[in-house]
Amino acid sequence: MEDQNPEDWESLFKEEFEQIDRQNQFRERGKLGGRPKISEPKTERLALRFTPVEMKKLKERADKKKLKLTDYSRIILLEKEIPDYEKNILLTEYATNFRRIGNYMKREIFTPEERAGLLREIEEAIKGIKAQVKW
């Protein structure tokens, strides 16, 4: 044992520490990575009882807004704004189209001044659209 090179010992320790570090990462993130941990996990519970008619009405409203019943209930109870699913999809498509136009503008078709002005306007439009999207 004493006749082994100190560099070999160093590499062995380094490999061992890397393996321990990798194991700790798996413990933190899960084996496949998974979802990132949220800063404020939901730990409190609220139990409510509804009649079958009331529950049906709530489920219909949640389905209409394309939300899960729990998300819909949380939004209603906390008086948040309900997202408009169709509007958000349309605005996202607009932003994508503007981005495509912007990429097209980067080609050598226009003068640099024209290109810079148009790109600035397109970027402003994209920022405005993103400000309106509420998921």
Secondary structure as UniProt FT lines:
FT   TURN            2..3
FT   HELIX           6..29
FT   TURN            31..32
FT   HELIX           52..64
FT   TURN            65..66
FT   HELIX           69..77
FT   TURN            78..79
FT   HELIX           85..105
FT   TURN            108..109
FT   HELIX           112..132
//
